Amino acid sequence: MQKVHNTFTPTDQSTQFIEGLKRNDERILKSLYQNNYGKIEALVLKNNGTKDHAKDIYQEAFIAVWRNVKEEKFVPQNETALQGYLYTISKNKWMDYLRSKQYKKTVQVSKLVHFDPSDHGYETTDDDIFKEKRLEGIMSVFKTMGSPCKELLTTFYFEKKSLREIADELQIEENTARNKKYRCMEKLRELVLASKS
Amino acid sequence: MKDNSNITQELLETIERYYNDSMSKEERIEFETKLQQDTTFKSQVEDIKLLLFGIESQSLKEKLNEFHGELPIQMETEDPSSKVRFLHFRKIAAAAIIIIASASFWFFSGSSNERLYNSYFSPDPGLPTTMSSSNNYDFFDAMVNYKQGDYQKAIDKWETLQQKEPKNDTVNYFLGVANLAENKTDEAIVFLKETASKQESVFNDDANYYLGLAYLKNDDKENAIKFLKLSTNENSKKLLEKLK
């Protein structure tokens, strides 16, 4: 048997991990999720929280991390860096939550002087907030979308299956699947628009 | 989605290719040129991208609940009381070791450089923390901790920001000073160097000064002099005199 030349160095493995995350590779997402939950749960339980709190905060943080990696706002060197990032974000979110509950009434934010440490800073712009709101709107509309369309769009856009595979599973022509997908997208756009007015 | 502006199947598929990064080089160039020139096109693309992202985000959210249901069970059955006590003991032991170590360090190695460092080091007074509600909240939140002398808390917060913006001169500078105040000289040096390497930064002068101090603390006189010379700060000059 001919030996296959192995080109994977450890860095390639990290790259594969990150690429897998961006591609929504289920195995990678699952292992990242399950391997790191315990630490966050322990943190939240130790700091006046319940298991439900831990789950909510962790999932929120997980989506934020996934998103920042996808948009390349955070470029992890390896899996460990990513785990640290996930932990920090969860921790911050939990602290924010505690703060909002306890200090909502006492914290006064002054608007007297405003100093910007740098103009290429990390501040959130109104544009970001607007985009965030729209994204939330899309998510909640998609959540309640009728199942044939929801399933089709999930398989194609999230699981990244090809139209060929989807067509085979549904036992339809590839071109039919393609048209269906387009109509479902149109439907979703319509629903999102309707939800706004 | 601003209006019903028509998005054809072809356009949808083009945007999909862009989103998935599966365009040929020529197609990408053409696409990006059009993005810059045609604002209607640009907003159509943005809308679809957001839609695709929304689908992915919601799908992931639902997936996570699935993963959560399949968490290994042994995690749920940890006995918290015994674990806490065990950790407690370890913490006390670790704290004792640190105290003994730092005390003996203080006893046996109070070199002249160390003394000089102690008489010159005082942390940067920090930036004014009055702020508008949304801008850089995280940064100033940590600044409040810093000013209260809770350097570790400030470090934790700034480190999160620093991960997002590894080159930001302000964050690196304050991370450096805070670490130095916490006696974490090696960490301090790494952060301070980042800002000291930026000539245009308003913190450049002070970064060099603190960097000099950090090396002094590490008993590295050569590097201490090197960086103190790069700073025009009054204290730098005085300190340099004494080092000669």
Interface residues (C-beta under 8 A of the other chain):
Chain A: N24 E26 L29 K30 Y33 Q34 Y37 G38 E41 L45 K55 Q59 F62 I63 W66 R67 N68 K73 F74 Y85 T88 I89 N92 V109 S110 K111 L112 V113 H114 F115 D116 P117 S118 H120 G121 Y122 E123 T124 K131 R134 L135 I138 M139 F142 K143 L153 T154 Y157 F158 E159 K160 R178 N179 Y182 M185 E186 L188 R189 V192 L193 K196
Chain B: M1 D3 N4 I7 Q9 L12 N20 D47 L50 L51 L52 F53 G54 I55 E56 S57 Q58 S59 L60 K61 E62 K63 L64 N65 F67 H68 E70 L71 P72 M75 P80 L127 P128 T130 M131 S132 S133 S134 N135 N136 D138 F139 D156 K157 E159 T160 L161 Q163 K164 E165 N168 D169 T170 V171
